[in-house]
Amino acid sequence: MEILLSVFIFSPLLGILVLALLPKGREKTARLLGIVTTLIPLVCALILYGSYLAGKDFASFTEKITWIQFGRFEGLPDGSFSILYELGIDGFSFVMMLLTAVLATLAAVTAASFIKEAPRSFYMLLLLLEIGMLGVFAAQNLLLFFVFFELTLPAMFLLVGKWGKFESEKAAYSYLIYNGIGSAILLIVFTILFARTGTTDIASLRTILAAGESPIGPISGSMQTALFVAMLIAFGIKLPVLPLHRWMVNVHVQAPPAVVMLHAGVLLKIGAYGLIRFGIGIFPEQFKKFAVLIAILGVVNLLYGAFLALVQTDFRKVLAYSSISHMGIVLIGLAALNEAGIKGAIFQVVSHGLIAALLFFLLGIMEDRLGTSELQRIGGLAKSAPLFSGFLLASAMASLGLPGMSGFVSEFLAFLGLFESMPVVAAVGTLGIIITAAYLLRAVLGMTFGQEKGAMKADIQGAEFIPVLVLLFFILVIGVMPDVLGGPLSSTLQSLGIRG
């Protein structure tokens, strides 16, 4: 069990190697190998969860090996200026790894239907992207986190640029430039922290910065504030926070369905994960000072995304701006800095990941059948595709926060937390919930029960049921039994020092 996390993270390499050796022209085999390989991390996730249910603490799944040693320095503690290969998980990181494993498998299934050109190359990049995403959530030091974080950039760039729509190259370069800037800022922050403290270990940094002094010398409050602001910008690009959002809209509009499922479902959530793990975890005092600003940014995100989603004429753009709006709820929950708010933010991270993946999968089916996602050209789908219409309506209900579904739990907790600490800001933010219902019902009801404008060639069929039923199952389970997530997350909240 000591290497389970490494197997979990790097098992997709096996599929990459086999696909690389696969002769050309074996498209069906490539698709099968791609799907089967994504099942290995999923099995590892289920083993971890089974161990947790059996009473084993997530903290026992750790790996630590000396990786890079810059030398021994007189007067400094042993291990200073050395970097370890260290992996570990708590409830939050495990939940994110499970979400990644589930969505990667469903994305691989989706790609089997929608990716016609060079499937072998597509699945190799998809598996590389999965390694990066899994590693980000298990890394226990800054450098290892950064390495996995960077691994996602070239994979995503190529997946969007080669297999996307007409302006996919523009969207891919926009993604690379914005996220490259964020990575550069993050590298500067990590380098300064390493130089001033002699360590990249996240737990050690938390202790050192709380004391305000390391064996190398004092770390002033102004320096910590500057580092926190830089980190806020870096992860704000990834989330994204206005006005750093344009690249994300381009990717959502241009990327193929399987890629957007992972982008909206997992990659955007790395920004939220970073704010929680590094922002609240390492810079709690600075986060508290900026909490009002973060709450305001969250409300702006929520309202701006909702207003723009309301006036869009393309369903893809409706969902793109909806993602911006829903990420505002994450910021709102984090800014509350209490148990309800932080729980709500984490629930929103997971819930939106599932709901967005489901909506973009259904969008892919609709585009494949109708050749368009323009709202004015779609109507009356309930007659020709009743199953598709029912699933689309259920997905919209989950996204607008219908009780009994995961979206309700996350929004309720996030706003409950903010009403406890900033009631005025929270009251303004509730307008976004109303607008969310308006734009989703406007779009979905128009497409399903509006005037018939062309029948779908076929309803949902065959393997297409797999992503729909799996995602709806998780959405309903979290909505009806939220303690499925709340239990594992309790240890994370304790480690962050969050109380009710």
Beta strands, then each sheet from edge to edge (+ up, - down):
strand 1: 63-69
strand 2: 82-87
strand 3: 213-214
strand 4: 217-218
sheet 1: 1+ 2-
sheet 2: 3+ 4-
end
